[in-house]
Amino acid sequence: MTARERASRRRLRFCLAVVVGVFGLFAARLFQIQGLDASAYAAQAVTAGTKKSTVPAPRGEILDRNGVSLAASVDGMTLTADPTMTSANAPRIARLLVEELGDQIDYFETIDKLRTAKSHFVYLVRDIPAWTATKTLKAISDAGFTGVFSEKESLRTYPGGKLAANLLGYTNAAGKGVAGIEQQYDDVLTGIDGSSTYEVSPTGQRIPMADSAVTEMVPGRDVTTTIDRDLQWYADQRLADAVKASSADWGLAITMDVKTCQIVQMSQAPTFNADDQTGMKDFNTVSRAVSNVYEPGSVMKTITMAALADQGKIAADTPIVVPSGVTIDKFKIGDYWKHGTLHLTAAGVIAKSSNLGTLVAAQKMSDETMHKYLAKFGFGQQSGVGLPGESKGILAPASKWTKANHATISFGQGIAVTAMQMMRADGAIANDGMMCNPSVVSSYVDDNGKKKAVESPAAHRVVSKKAAATVTRMMEAVTAKDGTAPAAAIKGYRVAGKTGTAWAVDPVTGRYVRGQNVVSFMGFAPADNPRFLTYIVLDRPYSNAGGGSTAAPVFHDVMSMALERFGVAPTGSKSPRVPQTW
């Protein structure tokens, strides 16, 4: 055998050994895959072809007192993409998406998403109606493209748009309530999402008849409010018109059932549209009825008189000598009109809204007694309405009062309140001296699917029935022809009310701004058998606006609608004639 032949044999044996070794490795690997790790690799194969999607739980509805939907959930979808499948056709897919979705999606931004390197998942557009998403996916499929998918969502909708928006609140992108009833009852309204797992083809299509698993979702539970939708709608429009006509910065209109303290209407202007989320600025989305504090002005005189009447120190015809002006702690105090010494009754002081007459009457109380009554009426405390962001207002301790404080607080300056506090306090006068916490929710569905009433603390007495009746007679004089608010009178009904005008406070400097006022009107009807209490507040209207001329007409219209809406008939009795002078 030659040397060449021997070398050829060695090469042949070496190649054979290499081939045998390679086949040996293949055989060993095959044995490992099929014999030892078969289950693990089968699971990986299933996982690679499996898609898990969330089944969103619809949020519970918010209903008005008659079961009409104020906030609801509808089916929606979110479009996603797998860039490894869409990268090559990104511009054409993006063009189709823009054609279907319009300004809901940006063309160039979408191209970047569809080309995202080393990613199998990106969001394209979130929270769109289900029919829109279905139509868009069909257009992409018909064009022969793959890699765009959908996920179910639950969209929040507000059928009334701006209606009661500041009371209802709204939800954020995550579907969580962030204001109003949406926030306060978020745990009740929020459901539990389910899930769906199924096998998909390499192009992302669901494989029919393949294995799947479903975890059922649990829907959110409904909340029923005390609001009457029709009255709310009317008050919203009437208030918005008044704010615009008076050039006011903002306005409030609130109506409460005197006997139950249920809020049947709560309007604010300007407001926002919760449905399309326009006007979403802090100035518009804040709930001013519970969070804004302001000096109420002469509306507070009713509380001062109620405190005095409860102590037996004043009656409607009690004579009061009203000076032309006083100086207390170097502060000059006068009335809104110039006059000499007047001889008014207590009813006359309220009818003409005399600051000087009120402070003279208030001298019959010590600082401590006056403060005690203000606290009994709920000032310096939250109203208990159960809405987020509620302020306690500002009521300084009696130990820190000066003589000037005692005087000005008696007629509503030097004390800061919320509209809801003022509603609760004057509601006690309308309700024979019994005060209860205002409420905006009457019931909700509990974990067992049963309607559960929202319990409020029992009403408690703050002044005697006689004292409340005394102040009511004084307040009826306000809406008489010679009172400060004849525009609040409602034909056929006895109406008790009180105007309010207070200097506005600059929130930056903490000082009064002359020429800028907060004007208001508080009233209830029928005065001899009260059913509803309505409060109108306008902040910084035109300079010569007053509670009687600007707020009282709004009260007239909203209260008239409430009486008609709830079928409250006139009592047929006439207002008692109470002398205003002596």
DRENRO-903214 format. One record per residue (C-alpha): residue in one letter; y, z, x. Coordinates in nm, 2 decimals, padded with zeros to 4 digits. Each point is the difference from the previous one (the first is absolute). Layout:
N
{A; {Y; Z; X}}
...
! end
This chain:
582
{M; {00.00; 00.00; 00.00}}
{T; {00.33; -00.10; 00.14}}
{A; {00.30; 00.22; 00.04}}
{R; {00.17; -00.20; -00.28}}
{E; {-00.28; 00.06; -00.24}}
{R; {00.00; 00.37; 00.07}}
{A; {00.38; 00.02; -00.06}}
{S; {-00.05; -00.19; -00.33}}
{R; {-00.27; 00.24; -00.11}}
{R; {00.23; 00.30; 00.07}}
{R; {00.28; -00.14; -00.20}}
{L; {-00.24; -00.07; -00.29}}
{R; {-00.13; 00.35; 00.00}}
{F; {00.36; 00.14; 00.01}}
{C; {00.11; -00.21; -00.29}}
{L; {-00.31; 00.10; -00.19}}
{A; {00.08; 00.37; 00.07}}
{V; {00.36; -00.05; -00.12}}
{V; {-00.12; -00.17; -00.33}}
{V; {-00.26; 00.27; -00.06}}
{G; {00.26; 00.27; 00.06}}
{V; {00.25; -00.16; -00.23}}
{F; {-00.26; -00.03; -00.28}}
{G; {-00.10; 00.36; 00.07}}
{L; {00.36; 00.11; -00.05}}
{F; {00.03; -00.20; -00.32}}
{A; {-00.33; 00.15; -00.13}}
{A; {00.11; 00.35; 00.08}}
{R; {00.34; -00.05; -00.17}}
{L; {-00.17; -00.15; -00.30}}
{F; {-00.24; 00.30; -00.02}}
{Q; {00.30; 00.23; 00.02}}
{I; {00.19; -00.18; -00.28}}
{Q; {-00.29; -00.05; -00.23}}
{G; {-00.20; 00.30; 00.08}}
{L; {00.22; 00.28; 00.11}}
{D; {00.36; -00.07; -00.13}}
{A; {-00.08; -00.21; -00.30}}
{S; {00.17; 00.24; -00.25}}
{A; {00.32; 00.03; 00.21}}
{Y; {00.05; -00.37; 00.04}}
{A; {-00.07; -00.06; -00.36}}
{A; {00.26; 00.25; -00.09}}
{Q; {00.25; -00.17; 00.23}}
{A; {-00.07; -00.33; -00.16}}
{V; {00.06; 00.14; -00.34}}
{T; {00.32; 00.17; 00.11}}
{A; {00.13; -00.32; 00.15}}
{G; {-00.05; -00.17; -00.34}}
{T; {00.12; 00.29; -00.21}}
{K; {00.34; 00.05; -00.15}}
{K; {00.13; 00.33; -00.15}}
{S; {00.29; 00.00; -00.23}}
{T; {00.19; 00.27; -00.18}}
{V; {-00.01; 00.02; -00.38}}
{P; {00.35; 00.15; -00.07}}
{A; {00.03; 00.26; -00.27}}
{P; {00.28; -00.08; -00.25}}
{R; {00.27; 00.26; -00.02}}
{G; {00.03; 00.19; -00.33}}
{E; {00.26; -00.11; -00.25}}
{I; {00.33; 00.18; -00.07}}
{L; {00.06; 00.00; -00.37}}
{D; {00.29; 00.08; -00.23}}
{R; {-00.05; 00.26; -00.28}}
{N; {-00.14; -00.27; -00.23}}
{G; {-00.25; -00.14; 00.24}}
{V; {00.21; -00.30; 00.11}}
{S; {-00.06; -00.09; 00.37}}
{L; {00.29; 00.08; 00.24}}
{A; {-00.20; -00.06; 00.32}}
{A; {-00.34; -00.16; 00.03}}
{S; {-00.23; -00.17; 00.25}}
{V; {-00.12; -00.36; 00.01}}
{D; {-00.25; -00.19; 00.21}}
{G; {00.14; -00.14; 00.32}}
{M; {-00.13; -00.14; 00.33}}
{T; {00.08; 00.00; 00.37}}
{L; {-00.07; -00.31; 00.20}}
{T; {-00.15; 00.04; 00.35}}
{A; {-00.13; -00.24; 00.27}}
{D; {-00.25; -00.02; 00.29}}
{P; {00.21; -00.17; 00.28}}
{T; {-00.32; -00.11; 00.18}}
{M; {-00.06; -00.22; -00.31}}
{T; {00.36; -00.11; -00.07}}
{S; {00.15; -00.05; 00.34}}
{A; {-00.08; -00.37; 00.03}}
{N; {00.16; -00.08; -00.34}}
{A; {00.27; 00.27; 00.00}}
{P; {00.30; -00.23; -00.08}}
{R; {-00.17; -00.18; -00.29}}
{I; {-00.13; 00.33; -00.15}}
{A; {00.35; 00.16; 00.04}}
{R; {00.16; -00.30; -00.18}}
{L; {-00.24; 00.04; -00.29}}
{L; {00.07; 00.37; -00.02}}
{V; {00.38; -00.06; -00.01}}
{E; {-00.05; -00.27; -00.27}}
{E; {-00.19; 00.25; -00.22}}
{L; {00.18; 00.32; 00.07}}
{G; {00.36; -00.11; 00.07}}
{D; {00.23; 00.25; 00.16}}
{Q; {-00.27; 00.27; -00.02}}
{I; {-00.12; -00.12; 00.34}}
{D; {00.17; -00.13; 00.32}}
{Y; {-00.14; -00.33; 00.14}}
{F; {00.05; 00.06; 00.37}}
{E; {-00.11; 00.37; -00.02}}
{T; {-00.31; -00.11; -00.18}}
{I; {-00.09; -00.26; 00.26}}
{D; {00.02; 00.28; 00.27}}
{K; {-00.23; 00.22; -00.21}}
{L; {-00.25; -00.28; -00.06}}
{R; {-00.02; -00.05; 00.38}}
{T; {-00.02; 00.37; 00.10}}
{A; {-00.22; 00.01; 00.31}}
{K; {-00.32; 00.20; 00.01}}
{S; {00.04; 00.12; -00.36}}
{H; {-00.22; -00.04; -00.30}}
{F; {00.24; 00.15; -00.25}}
{V; {00.37; -00.02; -00.09}}
{Y; {00.19; 00.06; -00.32}}
{L; {00.18; -00.31; -00.12}}
{V; {00.17; 00.13; -00.32}}
{R; {-00.05; 00.32; -00.19}}
{D; {00.02; 00.10; -00.37}}
{I; {00.02; -00.33; -00.19}}
{P; {-00.12; -00.07; -00.35}}
{A; {-00.37; -00.08; -00.02}}
{W; {00.05; -00.34; -00.17}}
{T; {00.24; -00.10; 00.28}}
{A; {-00.25; 00.10; 00.27}}
{T; {-00.29; -00.19; -00.17}}
{K; {00.21; -00.31; -00.04}}
{T; {00.10; 00.02; 00.37}}
{L; {-00.36; 00.04; 00.12}}
{K; {-00.11; -00.30; -00.21}}
{A; {00.27; -00.22; 00.16}}
{I; {-00.12; 00.10; 00.35}}
{S; {-00.36; -00.05; -00.09}}
{D; {00.07; -00.34; -00.16}}
{A; {00.17; -00.11; 00.32}}
{G; {-00.32; 00.08; 00.19}}
{F; {00.13; 00.30; 00.19}}
{T; {-00.18; 00.33; 00.05}}
{G; {00.09; 00.34; 00.14}}
{V; {00.24; 00.12; -00.27}}
{F; {-00.13; 00.29; -00.22}}
{S; {00.12; 00.23; -00.27}}
{E; {-00.02; 00.38; -00.06}}
{K; {00.05; 00.16; -00.34}}
{E; {00.31; 00.22; -00.05}}
{S; {00.15; 00.19; -00.29}}
{L; {00.37; -00.08; -00.05}}
{R; {00.24; 00.23; -00.17}}
{T; {00.21; -00.15; -00.27}}
{Y; {00.29; 00.14; -00.21}}
{P; {00.03; -00.20; -00.32}}
{G; {00.35; 00.13; -00.07}}
{G; {00.14; -00.10; 00.34}}
{K; {00.30; 00.24; 00.04}}
{L; {-00.10; 00.21; -00.30}}
{A; {-00.01; 00.37; 00.09}}
{A; {-00.05; -00.11; 00.37}}
{N; {00.15; 00.31; 00.15}}
{L; {-00.22; 00.22; -00.22}}
{L; {-00.32; -00.20; 00.05}}
{G; {00.04; -00.05; 00.38}}
{Y; {-00.20; -00.26; 00.18}}
{T; {-00.29; -00.05; 00.25}}
{N; {00.00; -00.11; 00.36}}
{A; {-00.20; -00.27; 00.17}}
{A; {-00.30; 00.24; 00.02}}
{G; {00.01; 00.05; -00.37}}
{K; {00.12; 00.36; 00.03}}
{G; {00.27; 00.15; -00.23}}
{V; {00.32; 00.07; 00.19}}
{A; {00.25; 00.10; -00.27}}
{G; {00.02; 00.13; -00.36}}
{I; {-00.31; 00.04; -00.21}}
{E; {-00.19; -00.24; 00.22}}
{Q; {00.04; 00.26; 00.28}}
{Q; {-00.02; 00.32; -00.20}}
{Y; {-00.33; -00.11; -00.17}}
{D; {-00.14; -00.21; 00.29}}
{D; {-00.33; 00.20; 00.01}}
{V; {-00.06; -00.07; -00.36}}
{L; {00.10; -00.37; 00.00}}
{T; {-00.19; -00.09; 00.32}}
{G; {-00.36; -00.11; -00.04}}
{I; {-00.28; -00.01; 00.25}}
{D; {-00.07; -00.35; 00.15}}
{G; {-00.35; -00.14; 00.00}}
{S; {-00.16; -00.25; 00.23}}
{S; {-00.22; -00.31; -00.01}}
{T; {-00.23; -00.12; 00.29}}
{Y; {-00.16; -00.34; 00.00}}
{E; {-00.14; -00.27; 00.23}}
{V; {00.21; -00.31; 00.09}}
{S; {-00.07; -00.33; 00.16}}
{P; {00.15; -00.10; 00.34}}
{T; {00.29; -00.15; -00.18}}
{G; {00.07; 00.32; -00.18}}
{Q; {-00.13; -00.09; -00.34}}
{R; {-00.20; 00.25; -00.20}}
{I; {-00.38; -00.08; -00.01}}
{P; {-00.12; -00.01; -00.36}}
{M; {-00.30; 00.23; -00.08}}
{A; {00.03; 00.17; 00.34}}
{D; {-00.02; 00.38; 00.03}}
{S; {00.32; 00.19; -00.09}}
{A; {00.11; 00.36; -00.06}}
{V; {00.28; 00.13; -00.22}}
{T; {00.17; 00.34; -00.01}}
{E; {00.17; 00.04; -00.34}}
{M; {00.38; 00.07; 00.01}}
{V; {00.15; 00.28; -00.22}}
{P; {00.32; -00.11; -00.18}}
{G; {00.32; 00.22; 00.01}}
{R; {00.08; 00.21; -00.31}}
{D; {00.29; -00.06; -00.24}}
{V; {00.31; 00.21; -00.03}}
{T; {00.19; 00.02; -00.33}}
{T; {00.37; 00.07; 00.02}}
{T; {00.24; 00.14; -00.26}}
{I; {00.22; -00.31; 00.02}}
{D; {00.06; -00.23; -00.30}}
{R; {00.01; -00.35; 00.13}}
{D; {00.24; -00.15; -00.26}}
{L; {00.25; 00.28; 00.03}}
{Q; {-00.03; -00.02; 00.38}}
{W; {00.07; -00.37; 00.00}}
{Y; {00.31; 00.04; -00.22}}
{A; {00.14; 00.29; 00.21}}
{D; {-00.06; -00.19; 00.32}}
{Q; {00.21; -00.30; -00.13}}
{R; {00.27; 00.22; -00.15}}
{L; {00.04; 00.21; 00.31}}
{A; {00.01; -00.31; 00.23}}
{D; {00.28; -00.15; -00.21}}
{A; {00.19; 00.33; 00.02}}
{V; {-00.03; 00.03; 00.37}}
{K; {00.12; -00.36; 00.05}}
{A; {00.29; 00.04; -00.25}}
{S; {00.13; 00.32; 00.15}}
{S; {-00.05; -00.11; 00.36}}
{A; {-00.21; 00.32; 00.06}}
{D; {-00.21; 00.04; 00.31}}
{W; {-00.30; 00.10; -00.20}}
{G; {-00.09; 00.14; -00.34}}
{L; {-00.27; 00.20; -00.18}}
{A; {-00.11; 00.02; -00.36}}
{I; {-00.26; 00.26; -00.10}}
{T; {-00.14; 00.10; -00.34}}
{M; {-00.22; 00.30; -00.07}}
{D; {-00.18; 00.12; -00.31}}
{V; {00.16; 00.34; -00.05}}
{K; {-00.31; 00.17; -00.15}}
{T; {-00.25; -00.11; 00.26}}
{C; {00.22; -00.08; 00.30}}
{Q; {-00.17; -00.33; 00.04}}
{I; {00.22; -00.27; 00.16}}
{V; {-00.02; -00.30; -00.23}}
{Q; {00.24; -00.22; 00.20}}
{M; {00.12; 00.02; 00.36}}
{S; {00.23; -00.28; 00.12}}
{Q; {00.18; -00.07; 00.33}}
{A; {00.24; -00.27; 00.11}}
{P; {-00.01; -00.18; 00.24}}
{T; {-00.37; -00.01; 00.02}}
{F; {-00.27; -00.23; 00.15}}
{N; {-00.27; -00.23; -00.12}}
{A; {-00.33; 00.17; 00.08}}
{D; {-00.20; -00.31; -00.10}}
{D; {00.14; -00.25; 00.24}}
{Q; {00.14; 00.27; 00.23}}
{T; {00.36; -00.12; 00.00}}
{G; {00.29; 00.23; 00.05}}
{M; {-00.22; 00.24; 00.21}}
{K; {00.28; 00.20; 00.17}}
{D; {00.02; 00.37; 00.04}}
{F; {00.31; 00.00; -00.22}}
{N; {-00.19; -00.16; -00.28}}
{T; {-00.35; 00.15; 00.03}}
{V; {00.10; 00.37; 00.02}}
{S; {-00.05; 00.19; -00.33}}
{R; {00.35; 00.13; -00.05}}
{A; {-00.09; 00.21; -00.30}}
{V; {-00.19; 00.25; 00.22}}
{S; {00.13; -00.06; 00.35}}
{N; {00.37; -00.06; -00.03}}
{V; {00.22; 00.32; -00.01}}
{Y; {00.36; -00.01; -00.13}}
{E; {00.25; 00.23; -00.15}}
{P; {-00.04; -00.03; -00.38}}
{G; {00.35; 00.09; -00.11}}
{S; {00.08; 00.11; -00.35}}
{V; {-00.36; -00.04; -00.13}}
{M; {-00.06; 00.33; 00.17}}
{K; {00.25; 00.17; -00.24}}
{T; {-00.28; 00.01; -00.27}}
{I; {-00.20; 00.22; 00.24}}
{T; {00.29; 00.23; 00.06}}
{M; {00.06; 00.04; -00.37}}
{A; {-00.37; 00.06; -00.07}}
{A; {-00.01; 00.28; 00.26}}
{L; {00.31; 00.16; -00.16}}
{A; {-00.13; -00.04; -00.35}}
{D; {-00.34; 00.15; 00.10}}
{Q; {00.18; 00.31; 00.11}}
{G; {00.20; 00.02; -00.32}}
{K; {00.32; -00.06; 00.18}}
{I; {00.11; -00.32; -00.17}}
{A; {-00.03; -00.18; -00.33}}
{A; {00.11; -00.35; -00.11}}
{D; {00.32; 00.14; -00.15}}
{T; {00.08; 00.25; 00.28}}
{P; {00.37; -00.04; 00.10}}
{I; {00.07; -00.09; 00.36}}
{V; {00.35; -00.01; 00.15}}
{V; {00.00; -00.31; 00.23}}
{P; {00.27; 00.01; 00.28}}
{S; {00.18; -00.31; 00.12}}
{G; {-00.17; 00.04; 00.34}}
{V; {-00.13; 00.26; 00.24}}
{T; {-00.02; 00.04; 00.37}}
{I; {-00.32; 00.18; 00.13}}
{D; {-00.06; 00.05; 00.37}}
{K; {00.29; -00.24; 00.07}}
{F; {-00.17; -00.27; -00.21}}
{K; {00.20; -00.14; -00.29}}
{I; {-00.21; -00.06; -00.31}}
{G; {00.11; -00.19; -00.31}}
{D; {-00.12; -00.21; -00.28}}
{Y; {-00.02; -00.38; -00.01}}
{W; {00.31; 00.00; -00.22}}
{K; {00.33; 00.19; 00.05}}
{H; {00.08; 00.27; -00.25}}
{G; {00.17; 00.33; -00.04}}
{T; {-00.18; 00.32; -00.12}}
{L; {-00.25; -00.09; -00.27}}
{H; {-00.17; 00.22; -00.26}}
{L; {-00.35; -00.16; -00.04}}
{T; {-00.32; 00.14; -00.14}}
{A; {-00.32; -00.02; 00.21}}
{A; {-00.09; -00.31; -00.21}}
{G; {00.34; -00.15; 00.08}}
{V; {-00.05; 00.06; 00.37}}
{I; {-00.33; -00.20; -00.02}}
{A; {00.14; -00.27; -00.23}}
{K; {00.30; -00.06; 00.23}}
{S; {-00.21; 00.07; 00.31}}
{S; {00.25; 00.24; 00.15}}
{N; {-00.08; 00.12; 00.35}}
{L; {00.26; 00.28; -00.03}}
{G; {-00.14; 00.12; -00.33}}
{T; {-00.35; 00.01; 00.14}}
{L; {00.09; 00.19; 00.32}}
{V; {00.20; 00.26; -00.21}}
{A; {-00.31; 00.05; -00.22}}
{A; {-00.23; 00.02; 00.30}}
{Q; {00.20; 00.30; 00.13}}
{K; {-00.19; 00.20; -00.25}}
{M; {-00.31; -00.03; 00.23}}
{S; {-00.05; 00.13; 00.35}}
{D; {-00.11; -00.22; 00.28}}
{E; {-00.35; 00.15; -00.01}}
{T; {-00.03; -00.04; -00.38}}
{M; {00.12; -00.36; 00.01}}
{H; {-00.24; -00.09; 00.28}}
{K; {-00.29; 00.17; -00.19}}
{Y; {00.06; -00.23; -00.30}}
{L; {00.03; -00.31; 00.22}}
{A; {-00.33; 00.08; 00.16}}
{K; {-00.15; 00.07; -00.35}}
{F; {00.11; -00.35; -00.10}}
{G; {-00.19; -00.14; 00.30}}
{F; {00.28; -00.09; 00.24}}
{G; {-00.09; 00.03; 00.37}}
{Q; {-00.37; -00.07; -00.09}}
{Q; {-00.21; -00.31; -00.06}}
{S; {-00.02; -00.10; -00.36}}
{G; {-00.38; -00.01; 00.00}}
{V; {-00.01; -00.37; -00.12}}
{G; {-00.26; -00.07; 00.26}}
{L; {00.15; -00.30; 00.18}}
{P; {00.01; -00.05; 00.38}}
{G; {00.33; 00.06; 00.19}}
{E; {00.15; 00.25; -00.24}}
{S; {00.30; 00.20; 00.12}}
{K; {00.07; 00.36; -00.09}}
{G; {00.37; -00.06; -00.02}}
{I; {00.25; 00.24; 00.16}}
{L; {00.08; 00.34; -00.15}}
{A; {00.15; 00.24; 00.26}}
{P; {-00.10; 00.37; -00.02}}
{A; {00.25; 00.21; -00.20}}
{S; {00.06; 00.21; 00.31}}
{K; {00.17; -00.30; 00.16}}
{W; {00.23; -00.09; -00.29}}
{T; {00.37; 00.03; 00.02}}
{K; {00.23; 00.04; -00.31}}
{A; {00.06; -00.37; 00.02}}
{N; {-00.38; -00.07; 00.00}}
{H; {-00.04; 00.21; -00.32}}
{A; {00.28; -00.19; -00.17}}
{T; {-00.10; -00.36; 00.10}}
{I; {-00.38; 00.05; -00.05}}
{S; {00.08; 00.10; -00.36}}
{F; {00.12; -00.35; -00.07}}
{G; {-00.25; -00.19; 00.22}}
{Q; {00.16; -00.03; 00.35}}
{G; {-00.14; 00.18; 00.30}}
{I; {-00.36; -00.03; -00.13}}
{A; {-00.22; -00.30; 00.06}}
{V; {-00.28; -00.10; -00.25}}
{T; {-00.24; -00.28; -00.07}}
{A; {00.00; -00.18; -00.33}}
{M; {-00.34; 00.14; -00.08}}
{Q; {00.12; 00.36; 00.05}}
{M; {00.29; -00.07; -00.23}}
{M; {-00.23; -00.14; -00.26}}
{R; {-00.22; 00.30; 00.01}}
{A; {00.29; 00.25; -00.02}}
{D; {00.18; -00.17; -00.30}}
{G; {-00.34; -00.06; -00.16}}
{A; {-00.03; 00.38; -00.03}}
{I; {00.32; 00.01; -00.21}}
{A; {-00.13; -00.28; -00.22}}
{N; {-00.33; 00.18; -00.04}}
{D; {00.13; 00.33; -00.13}}
{G; {00.03; 00.16; 00.34}}
{M; {-00.36; -00.08; 00.11}}
{M; {-00.03; -00.19; 00.33}}
{C; {-00.30; -00.21; 00.11}}
{N; {-00.08; -00.22; 00.29}}
{P; {00.06; -00.38; -00.05}}
{S; {-00.30; -00.22; 00.03}}
{V; {-00.07; -00.37; 00.05}}
{V; {-00.38; -00.01; -00.02}}
{S; {-00.19; 00.12; -00.30}}
{S; {-00.36; -00.06; 00.11}}
{Y; {-00.24; -00.16; 00.24}}
{V; {-00.37; -00.09; 00.01}}
{D; {-00.20; 00.26; 00.20}}
{D; {-00.31; -00.05; 00.22}}
{N; {-00.22; 00.02; -00.30}}
{G; {00.18; -00.28; -00.17}}
{K; {00.16; 00.22; -00.26}}
{K; {00.37; 00.02; -00.08}}
{K; {00.16; 00.31; 00.14}}
{A; {00.34; 00.13; -00.13}}
{V; {00.25; 00.10; 00.26}}
{E; {00.09; 00.36; -00.06}}
{S; {00.35; 00.12; 00.05}}
{P; {00.11; 00.37; 00.02}}
{A; {00.08; 00.14; -00.34}}
{A; {00.36; 00.00; -00.11}}
{H; {00.20; 00.32; 00.07}}
{R; {00.31; 00.14; -00.14}}
{V; {00.32; -00.01; 00.21}}
{V; {00.26; 00.08; -00.27}}
{S; {-00.03; 00.13; -00.36}}
{K; {-00.03; -00.24; -00.29}}
{K; {00.34; 00.12; -00.13}}
{A; {00.16; -00.08; 00.34}}
{A; {-00.15; -00.35; 00.00}}
{A; {00.13; -00.06; -00.36}}
{T; {00.34; 00.12; 00.10}}
{V; {00.03; -00.25; 00.29}}
{T; {-00.14; -00.27; -00.22}}
{R; {00.28; 00.05; -00.24}}
{M; {00.25; -00.02; 00.28}}
{M; {-00.17; -00.33; 00.13}}
{E; {00.03; -00.16; -00.35}}
{A; {00.38; 00.03; 00.03}}
{V; {-00.02; -00.23; 00.31}}
{T; {-00.12; -00.30; -00.21}}
{A; {00.25; 00.06; -00.28}}
{K; {00.30; -00.23; -00.04}}
{D; {00.22; 00.25; 00.18}}
{G; {-00.25; 00.08; 00.28}}
{T; {-00.04; -00.17; 00.34}}
{A; {-00.28; -00.23; -00.10}}
{P; {00.02; -00.14; -00.35}}
{A; {-00.17; -00.31; 00.14}}
{A; {-00.32; 00.20; 00.02}}
{A; {-00.01; 00.07; -00.38}}
{I; {-00.28; -00.18; -00.19}}
{K; {00.06; -00.08; -00.36}}
{G; {-00.21; 00.21; -00.23}}
{Y; {-00.11; 00.25; 00.27}}
{R; {00.14; 00.32; 00.13}}
{V; {00.04; -00.03; 00.38}}
{A; {00.07; 00.27; 00.25}}
{G; {00.12; -00.10; 00.34}}
{K; {00.21; 00.07; 00.31}}
{T; {00.19; -00.23; 00.24}}
{G; {00.00; 00.05; 00.37}}
{T; {00.24; -00.12; 00.28}}
{A; {-00.03; 00.13; 00.35}}
{W; {00.15; -00.10; 00.33}}
{A; {-00.26; -00.18; 00.21}}
{V; {-00.09; 00.14; 00.34}}
{D; {-00.01; -00.21; 00.31}}
{P; {-00.36; 00.04; 00.14}}
{V; {00.13; -00.04; 00.35}}
{T; {00.30; 00.23; 00.01}}
{G; {-00.11; 00.24; -00.28}}
{R; {00.35; -00.02; -00.15}}
{Y; {00.12; -00.11; -00.34}}
{V; {00.13; -00.36; -00.03}}
{R; {00.29; 00.00; -00.24}}
{G; {00.00; -00.29; -00.24}}
{Q; {-00.38; -00.03; 00.02}}
{N; {-00.19; 00.19; -00.27}}
{V; {-00.34; 00.05; -00.15}}
{V; {00.04; -00.04; -00.37}}
{S; {-00.27; 00.10; -00.26}}
{F; {-00.08; 00.08; -00.35}}
{M; {-00.28; 00.23; -00.13}}
{G; {-00.09; 00.02; -00.36}}
{F; {-00.27; 00.07; -00.26}}
{A; {-00.06; -00.10; -00.36}}
{P; {-00.04; 00.09; -00.28}}
{A; {00.21; 00.30; 00.10}}
{D; {-00.14; 00.22; -00.28}}
{N; {-00.36; -00.09; 00.07}}
{P; {-00.01; -00.15; 00.35}}
{R; {-00.26; -00.26; 00.09}}
{F; {00.14; -00.18; 00.30}}
{L; {00.23; 00.08; 00.29}}
{T; {00.16; -00.29; 00.20}}
{Y; {00.19; 00.02; 00.32}}
{I; {00.21; -00.28; 00.15}}
{V; {00.14; 00.02; 00.36}}
{L; {00.22; -00.26; 00.17}}
{D; {00.09; 00.04; 00.36}}
{R; {00.34; -00.11; 00.13}}
{P; {00.11; -00.23; -00.29}}
{Y; {00.35; -00.14; -00.01}}
{S; {00.26; 00.27; 00.07}}
{N; {00.12; 00.08; -00.35}}
{A; {-00.35; 00.01; -00.16}}
{G; {-00.11; 00.31; -00.18}}
{G; {-00.31; 00.15; -00.15}}
{G; {00.14; -00.05; -00.36}}
{S; {00.11; -00.36; 00.05}}
{T; {-00.26; -00.14; 00.24}}
{A; {-00.32; 00.20; -00.03}}
{A; {00.02; 00.11; -00.37}}
{P; {-00.04; -00.36; -00.13}}
{V; {-00.32; -00.05; 00.20}}
{F; {-00.13; 00.33; -00.15}}
{H; {00.09; -00.12; -00.35}}
{D; {-00.21; -00.32; 00.05}}
{V; {-00.30; 00.16; 00.17}}
{M; {-00.02; 00.30; -00.23}}
{S; {00.04; -00.23; -00.31}}
{M; {-00.30; -00.20; 00.13}}
{A; {-00.21; 00.31; 00.06}}
{L; {00.07; 00.14; -00.35}}
{E; {-00.09; -00.34; -00.16}}
{R; {-00.30; -00.06; 00.22}}
{F; {-00.16; 00.34; -00.08}}
{G; {00.11; -00.01; -00.37}}
{V; {00.22; 00.31; 00.02}}
{A; {00.20; 00.01; -00.33}}
{P; {00.34; 00.17; -00.04}}
{T; {-00.02; 00.35; -00.13}}
{G; {00.28; -00.06; -00.25}}
{S; {00.20; 00.31; 00.09}}
{K; {00.36; 00.00; 00.12}}
{S; {00.13; 00.14; 00.32}}
{P; {00.17; 00.34; -00.04}}
{R; {00.37; 00.01; 00.05}}
{V; {00.08; 00.22; 00.29}}
{P; {00.37; 00.06; 00.08}}
{Q; {00.11; -00.11; 00.34}}
{T; {00.32; 00.20; 00.01}}
{W; {00.12; 00.34; -00.11}}
! end
